[in-house]
Amino acid sequence: MTPPTGTNTGVRNDKLALALAAFAQAHDLVGVDSSGGVRLPDGDAVSTDHAFLRATDWSALDPTEREKIASIVPVLVVELVSKTDRLRATVEKCEHWFEQTTRAWGEVPVDFPDLLSAVQ
Protein backbone atom coordinates (compact mmCIF):
# COMPACT_ATOMS: atom_id res chain seq x y z
CA MET A 1 0.00 0.00 0.00
CA THR A 2 1.26 3.47 -0.87
CA PRO A 3 1.26 5.82 2.11
CA PRO A 4 -0.57 9.16 1.84
CA THR A 5 1.50 12.06 0.53
CA GLY A 6 0.25 14.62 3.03
CA THR A 7 -2.71 16.90 3.36
CA ASN A 8 -1.06 19.89 1.66
CA THR A 9 -0.29 17.75 -1.38
CA GLY A 10 -3.95 16.69 -1.48
CA VAL A 11 -5.07 20.33 -1.38
CA ARG A 12 -2.67 21.25 -4.22
CA ASN A 13 -3.74 18.23 -6.29
CA ASP A 14 -7.41 19.13 -5.87
CA LYS A 15 -6.82 22.68 -7.11
CA LEU A 16 -4.82 21.36 -10.03
CA ALA A 17 -7.56 18.84 -10.92
CA LEU A 18 -10.14 21.63 -11.08
CA ALA A 19 -7.94 23.70 -13.40
CA LEU A 20 -7.25 20.70 -15.64
CA ALA A 21 -10.94 19.75 -15.79
CA ALA A 22 -11.86 23.26 -16.94
CA PHE A 23 -9.16 23.12 -19.62
CA ALA A 24 -10.37 19.71 -20.83
CA GLN A 25 -13.96 20.88 -21.09
CA ALA A 26 -12.96 23.99 -23.04
CA HIS A 27 -11.00 21.90 -25.58
CA ASP A 28 -13.29 18.90 -26.12
CA LEU A 29 -10.98 16.60 -24.18
CA VAL A 30 -11.66 13.94 -21.58
CA GLY A 31 -9.50 13.94 -18.47
CA VAL A 32 -8.32 10.77 -16.73
CA ASP A 33 -6.84 11.01 -13.24
CA SER A 34 -4.35 8.67 -11.56
CA SER A 35 -7.05 6.24 -10.42
CA GLY A 36 -7.72 5.33 -14.05
CA GLY A 37 -5.27 4.27 -16.68
CA VAL A 38 -4.65 3.76 -20.36
CA ARG A 39 -3.11 0.93 -22.37
CA LEU A 40 -0.34 2.11 -24.68
CA PRO A 41 0.33 0.62 -28.14
CA ASP A 42 3.10 -1.61 -26.70
CA GLY A 43 0.52 -3.17 -24.37
CA ASP A 44 1.71 -1.44 -21.19
CA ALA A 45 -1.07 -0.37 -18.85
CA VAL A 46 -0.01 2.90 -17.25
CA SER A 47 -1.47 5.29 -14.74
CA THR A 48 -0.53 8.90 -15.26
CA ASP A 49 -1.12 11.69 -12.76
CA HIS A 50 -3.45 13.16 -15.36
CA ALA A 51 -4.01 12.40 -19.03
CA PHE A 52 -6.11 14.08 -21.69
CA LEU A 53 -7.91 12.01 -24.32
CA ARG A 54 -9.63 13.31 -27.42
CA ALA A 55 -13.36 13.25 -26.75
CA THR A 56 -13.88 11.67 -30.19
CA ASP A 57 -11.51 8.80 -29.28
CA TRP A 58 -13.31 8.29 -25.96
CA SER A 59 -16.73 8.35 -27.64
CA ALA A 60 -15.59 5.71 -30.12
CA LEU A 61 -15.09 3.18 -27.32
CA ASP A 62 -17.98 0.93 -26.41
CA PRO A 63 -19.17 0.90 -22.77
CA THR A 64 -17.32 -2.35 -22.03
CA GLU A 65 -14.02 -0.87 -23.24
CA ARG A 66 -14.56 2.21 -21.08
CA GLU A 67 -14.84 0.06 -17.95
CA LYS A 68 -11.48 -1.57 -18.62
CA ILE A 69 -8.08 0.04 -19.02
CA ALA A 70 -8.78 1.48 -22.44
CA SER A 71 -6.38 1.10 -25.34
CA ILE A 72 -6.29 4.79 -26.12
CA VAL A 73 -3.33 7.11 -26.53
CA PRO A 74 -3.45 10.35 -24.54
CA VAL A 75 -2.84 13.60 -26.40
CA LEU A 76 -1.24 15.09 -23.30
CA VAL A 77 0.07 13.64 -20.05
CA VAL A 78 0.63 15.64 -16.86
CA GLU A 79 3.04 14.18 -14.34
CA LEU A 80 3.31 15.90 -10.98
CA VAL A 81 6.78 15.82 -9.50
CA SER A 82 6.99 15.88 -5.74
CA LYS A 83 9.97 16.49 -3.49
CA THR A 84 10.36 12.75 -2.92
CA ASP A 85 10.18 11.69 -6.59
CA ARG A 86 13.35 10.55 -8.29
CA LEU A 87 13.85 12.83 -11.30
CA ARG A 88 15.55 10.14 -13.40
CA ALA A 89 12.63 7.71 -12.93
CA THR A 90 10.13 10.45 -13.79
CA VAL A 91 12.04 11.39 -16.96
CA GLU A 92 12.22 7.73 -18.03
CA LYS A 93 8.47 7.32 -17.47
CA CYS A 94 7.71 10.40 -19.55
CA GLU A 95 10.08 9.30 -22.32
CA HIS A 96 8.24 5.95 -22.50
CA TRP A 97 4.89 7.72 -22.92
CA PHE A 98 6.37 9.94 -25.62
CA GLU A 99 7.80 6.94 -27.50
CA GLN A 100 4.41 5.21 -27.43
CA THR A 101 2.29 8.08 -28.65
CA THR A 102 1.22 8.29 -32.27
CA ARG A 103 0.09 11.87 -31.79
CA ALA A 104 2.11 14.99 -32.44
CA TRP A 105 3.23 16.86 -29.35
CA GLY A 106 2.89 20.52 -30.13
CA GLU A 107 3.14 23.69 -28.14
CA VAL A 108 1.20 24.06 -24.95
CA PRO A 109 -2.00 26.02 -25.70
CA VAL A 110 -1.96 29.63 -24.54
CA ASP A 111 -4.93 29.08 -22.25
CA PHE A 112 -3.46 25.98 -20.56
CA PRO A 113 -3.87 26.51 -16.82
CA ASP A 114 -1.08 28.37 -15.09
CA LEU A 115 -0.16 25.34 -13.04
CA LEU A 116 1.94 27.27 -10.55
CA SER A 117 -0.88 29.62 -9.62
CA ALA A 118 -3.41 26.77 -9.64
CA VAL A 119 -1.60 24.82 -6.95
CA GLN A 120 -0.48 27.60 -4.62
C-alpha positions as CSV (number, residue, x, y, z in Angstrom):
1,M,0.0,0.0,0.0
2,T,1.3,3.5,-0.9
3,P,1.3,5.8,2.1
4,P,-0.6,9.2,1.8
5,T,1.5,12.1,0.5
6,G,0.3,14.6,3.0
7,T,-2.7,16.9,3.4
8,N,-1.1,19.9,1.7
9,T,-0.3,17.8,-1.4
10,G,-3.9,16.7,-1.5
11,V,-5.1,20.3,-1.4
12,R,-2.7,21.2,-4.2
13,N,-3.7,18.2,-6.3
14,D,-7.4,19.1,-5.9
15,K,-6.8,22.7,-7.1
16,L,-4.8,21.4,-10.0
17,A,-7.6,18.8,-10.9
18,L,-10.1,21.6,-11.1
19,A,-7.9,23.7,-13.4
20,L,-7.2,20.7,-15.6
21,A,-10.9,19.8,-15.8
22,A,-11.9,23.3,-16.9
23,F,-9.2,23.1,-19.6
24,A,-10.4,19.7,-20.8
25,Q,-14.0,20.9,-21.1
26,A,-13.0,24.0,-23.0
27,H,-11.0,21.9,-25.6
28,D,-13.3,18.9,-26.1
29,L,-11.0,16.6,-24.2
30,V,-11.7,13.9,-21.6
31,G,-9.5,13.9,-18.5
32,V,-8.3,10.8,-16.7
33,D,-6.8,11.0,-13.2
34,S,-4.4,8.7,-11.6
35,S,-7.0,6.2,-10.4
36,G,-7.7,5.3,-14.1
37,G,-5.3,4.3,-16.7
38,V,-4.6,3.8,-20.4
39,R,-3.1,0.9,-22.4
40,L,-0.3,2.1,-24.7
41,P,0.3,0.6,-28.1
42,D,3.1,-1.6,-26.7
43,G,0.5,-3.2,-24.4
44,D,1.7,-1.4,-21.2
45,A,-1.1,-0.4,-18.9
46,V,0.0,2.9,-17.3
47,S,-1.5,5.3,-14.7
48,T,-0.5,8.9,-15.3
49,D,-1.1,11.7,-12.8
50,H,-3.4,13.2,-15.4
51,A,-4.0,12.4,-19.0
52,F,-6.1,14.1,-21.7
53,L,-7.9,12.0,-24.3
54,R,-9.6,13.3,-27.4
55,A,-13.4,13.3,-26.8
56,T,-13.9,11.7,-30.2
57,D,-11.5,8.8,-29.3
58,W,-13.3,8.3,-26.0
59,S,-16.7,8.4,-27.6
60,A,-15.6,5.7,-30.1
61,L,-15.1,3.2,-27.3
62,D,-18.0,0.9,-26.4
63,P,-19.2,0.9,-22.8
64,T,-17.3,-2.4,-22.0
65,E,-14.0,-0.9,-23.2
66,R,-14.6,2.2,-21.1
67,E,-14.8,0.1,-17.9
68,K,-11.5,-1.6,-18.6
69,I,-8.1,0.0,-19.0
70,A,-8.8,1.5,-22.4
71,S,-6.4,1.1,-25.3
72,I,-6.3,4.8,-26.1
73,V,-3.3,7.1,-26.5
74,P,-3.5,10.3,-24.5
75,V,-2.8,13.6,-26.4
76,L,-1.2,15.1,-23.3
77,V,0.1,13.6,-20.1
78,V,0.6,15.6,-16.9
79,E,3.0,14.2,-14.3
80,L,3.3,15.9,-11.0
81,V,6.8,15.8,-9.5
82,S,7.0,15.9,-5.7
83,K,10.0,16.5,-3.5
84,T,10.4,12.8,-2.9
85,D,10.2,11.7,-6.6
86,R,13.3,10.6,-8.3
87,L,13.9,12.8,-11.3
88,R,15.5,10.1,-13.4
89,A,12.6,7.7,-12.9
90,T,10.1,10.4,-13.8
91,V,12.0,11.4,-17.0
92,E,12.2,7.7,-18.0
93,K,8.5,7.3,-17.5
94,C,7.7,10.4,-19.6
95,E,10.1,9.3,-22.3
96,H,8.2,6.0,-22.5
97,W,4.9,7.7,-22.9
98,F,6.4,9.9,-25.6
99,E,7.8,6.9,-27.5
100,Q,4.4,5.2,-27.4
101,T,2.3,8.1,-28.7
102,T,1.2,8.3,-32.3
103,R,0.1,11.9,-31.8
104,A,2.1,15.0,-32.4
105,W,3.2,16.9,-29.4
106,G,2.9,20.5,-30.1
107,E,3.1,23.7,-28.1
108,V,1.2,24.1,-24.9
109,P,-2.0,26.0,-25.7
110,V,-2.0,29.6,-24.5
111,D,-4.9,29.1,-22.2
112,F,-3.5,26.0,-20.6
113,P,-3.9,26.5,-16.8
114,D,-1.1,28.4,-15.1
115,L,-0.2,25.3,-13.0
116,L,1.9,27.3,-10.6
117,S,-0.9,29.6,-9.6
118,A,-3.4,26.8,-9.6
119,V,-1.6,24.8,-6.9
120,Q,-0.5,27.6,-4.6
